[in-house]
Amino acid sequence: MGNVVCFKVESSAINTVTVDESTKNIQPIQNSNTQDSLKHLNEIIPSPSLSQQEQNDKKCQMCTKTISFTFVQINCQKNCVYHPICIEEHIKKLIDSEKQIIKCGCGTKINTNFLRLSSIPGKMNLLSKIFERQLDYILGSSQQIRRDIEIQNYVKQNRLRKEYDDYILIQQDTLTYEETPQ
């Protein structure tokens, strides 16, 4: 059989809708005996179709449009949900405004490890920009680090390198780059 969904109708009778997965037919069954239906109500477990419906009801925190399939959910106070492109734009906006800490729309800090493991397009460039901003902040706040010639040379060498796109990565979780073809 398929998924079972129960809901209460104004006539105080309970309608049970059964969905046959193979044919995708919906067949309503009217139960006249309300007490018998209420006994079986405790046995019914919420079906995957309900969670799928809840998932379809989620709205993006940035554009407030309904999210269909692909979304990024942040483990924050409000469980904020974004389209991958919207969260990328949000993070870019925070980086461009020279924020040292990247926060969700509700104000919860977004961990860089979350960005590494996410499916956000251009995440490697975002991480590089975040770390570059953090390095600038550290270099600007410590006189001892700014005076060290070895550190200055190392920073100059790394700023001259070009960033690689995400598609060149072998393993995105370990941040290992493939050799560039010659």
Backbone hydrogen bonds, N-H to C=O, Kabsch-Sander energy under -0.5 kcal/mol:
donor,donor_aa,acceptor,acceptor_aa,energy
3,N,19,V,-0.5
5,V,17,V,-1.6
7,F,15,N,-1.1
9,V,13,A,-1.5
12,S,9,V,-2.0
15,N,7,F,-1.3
15,N,13,A,-0.5
16,T,29,I,-1.5
17,V,5,V,-1.9
18,T,16,T,-0.6
18,T,27,Q,-1.2
19,V,3,N,-1.8
20,D,18,T,-0.6
20,D,25,N,-1.9
21,E,19,V,-0.7
24,K,20,D,-2.3
25,N,20,D,-0.5
27,Q,18,T,-1.7
27,Q,25,N,-0.5
29,I,16,T,-1.8
31,N,14,I,-0.9
31,N,29,I,-0.6
32,S,30,Q,-0.6
34,T,32,S,-1.0
37,S,33,N,-1.6
38,L,34,T,-2.2
39,K,35,Q,-1.6
40,H,36,D,-1.4
41,L,37,S,-0.9
42,N,38,L,-0.7
42,N,39,K,-0.5
43,E,40,H,-0.7
44,I,40,H,-0.8
44,I,41,L,-0.7
50,L,47,S,-1.0
51,S,47,S,-1.2
52,Q,48,P,-2.3
53,Q,49,S,-2.1
54,E,50,L,-2.6
55,Q,51,S,-2.3
56,N,52,Q,-2.0
57,D,53,Q,-1.2
58,K,55,Q,-1.0
60,C,65,K,-2.5
61,Q,81,V,-2.1
64,T,60,C,-1.2
67,I,58,K,-2.6
72,V,82,Y,-3.1
73,Q,71,F,-0.5
74,I,72,V,-0.5
74,I,80,C,-2.5
76,C,74,I,-2.0
79,N,76,C,-0.6
82,Y,72,V,-2.4
87,I,83,H,-2.4
88,E,84,P,-1.6
89,E,85,I,-2.3
90,H,86,C,-2.3
91,I,87,I,-2.5
92,K,88,E,-2.5
93,K,89,E,-2.4
94,L,90,H,-2.0
95,I,91,I,-2.5
96,D,92,K,-2.8
97,S,93,K,-1.4
98,E,95,I,-1.8
99,K,94,L,-2.0
103,K,101,I,-0.5
104,C,108,T,-3.3
107,G,104,C,-1.4
110,I,102,I,-3.3
111,N,109,K,-0.6
115,L,111,N,-1.2
116,R,112,T,-2.0
117,L,113,N,-1.8
118,S,114,F,-0.9
118,S,115,L,-0.5
123,K,120,I,-1.2
126,L,122,G,-1.9
127,L,123,K,-2.7
128,S,124,M,-2.4
129,K,125,N,-2.2
130,I,126,L,-2.5
131,F,127,L,-2.8
132,E,128,S,-2.2
133,R,129,K,-2.3
134,Q,130,I,-2.3
135,L,131,F,-2.4
136,D,132,E,-2.4
137,Y,133,R,-2.1
138,I,134,Q,-2.4
139,L,135,L,-3.0
140,G,136,D,-2.1
141,S,137,Y,-1.4
142,S,138,I,-1.3
143,Q,141,S,-0.6
146,R,142,S,-1.7
147,R,143,Q,-1.7
148,D,144,Q,-0.8
148,D,145,I,-0.6
149,I,147,R,-0.5
152,Q,148,D,-1.8
153,N,149,I,-2.5
154,Y,150,E,-2.0
155,V,151,I,-2.4
156,K,152,Q,-2.2
157,Q,153,N,-2.3
158,N,154,Y,-2.0
159,R,155,V,-1.7
160,L,156,K,-1.1
161,R,157,Q,-0.7
168,I,165,D,-1.3
169,L,166,D,-1.5
170,I,176,T,-1.7
171,Q,176,T,-0.7
172,Q,170,I,-0.5
175,L,171,Q,-0.8
176,T,171,Q,-1.5
178,E,168,I,-1.1
